[in-house]
Amino acid sequence: MSQKIAGIKKIKTAQKTKLRSKPKVEGQEYLELYLMTKERGRLSRYHEVISETKETTEERIECLAQEFGKLERKVGITNPDSSTDVKATVPDSPPQHNKRKPIRPMKTVVINY
């Protein structure tokens, strides 16, 4: 993903591996439970955000594919395959358009410097 979300990295650090500088003491289990609960909540929120992002991107891709197909039909491309490159399917000669002719001739001005 191009977007970076804080806290989710694959690099192992002291925080990721849960290394503590203090030796384990009786009663530290509550702290570890609290930290694991916080991490579980953070990861579940991250999972929700990722799934929502995935759904919106898939919807946008489908919408773009439909628009792409409409434009291909409008331009006249005969092979509307979404996986091919557009440059490969564009016809060699551009379509001929009816150019408008001016009603009266254009005026020209001579400027001498």
N, C-alpha and C positions, 0 to 999 in steps of 0.2 A: 504494500500500500504506500502511496505517496504521502499520506498524512501520518504524522507521528502522534501517537497518543502516549501521554506521560505515564510512566510506570510499567509499560509493556515492552520489554526488550529481551533478547535471547542471550545477552552477555551475562555471564555469571559474576555477580559481585558479592561482597560480604552480606549485603542486605538481602539479595536474592537467595543465597544459600542459608540465610538465617544464622550466620555466625555471630556470636555474642562475645564481647570482650570480658564480660563478667562470668565467672563460673556459675553453673547451675546451682540454685539454692532451693530449698523447700519453699513452696508457695509461688514459684515462678510459673507454674502450670497455668495459673489464671491469666498472667500476662500473655503467655503463648496462645491460650484460647482466644483472648481478646484480639491479638494480632491476626490470628487465622480467620476470625470472624470478619474483621475489617477487610482482609485480603479477599475473602470469598465474596463479600458484598461488592467490592471494587471490580472483581472479575465478572460477576454477574451483570453489573451495569455496563461494563465494557462489551460483554456478549450481546446485550440488548442493542447497544449503539451500533455494533457491527452488523447485526442482523437487519436493523432498520436501514442502514446504509446500503446493504446488499440488495434489499427489496427495492429501494428507490433507484439504485443504479440499473437493476434489471428492467424496471418499468421504463426508465429513460432510454435504455438500449432498444427496447421493443418499439417505443415511440419513434426513435430515430430511424429504425429499420423501415417502419411504415412510411415516414416522410421521404426516406431515401428511395424507396420503391416508387412513390408518387412522382418524384423528380425524375427518376430514370425513365418512367413511362412518358412524362411530359417532354423530355429532351429527345426521346426516341431511341434509347439504348435497347438493343434487342436481347441482350443476355443479362437480365437483372439478377446477378448472383452477388449477394452481399459480402461474400468472402473474397471476391476478386478486387483487384485494384481498379479504381475509377479510370485512371489514365489508359489502362489496357482496353477498356470497353468503349471509350469515347470514339465516335466516328472521325475519320481523317479530315473530311471537309466540313466546315461549319455550315449550319443550315442557312439557306438564303432568306433574307428578310426584305420586305418591301421598305425601301428607304423613302422617307418623305422628301419631296423636292420643295425648295423655297418658292413661295408665291411670286415674289419679285426678286430681282437680282440683288445680291448683297452690295452695299456701298463700301468702297475702299477709300482710305484717306492716305495721302502721301505726306510723310513727315520728313522734312529735311533738317538735319542737325548742323 
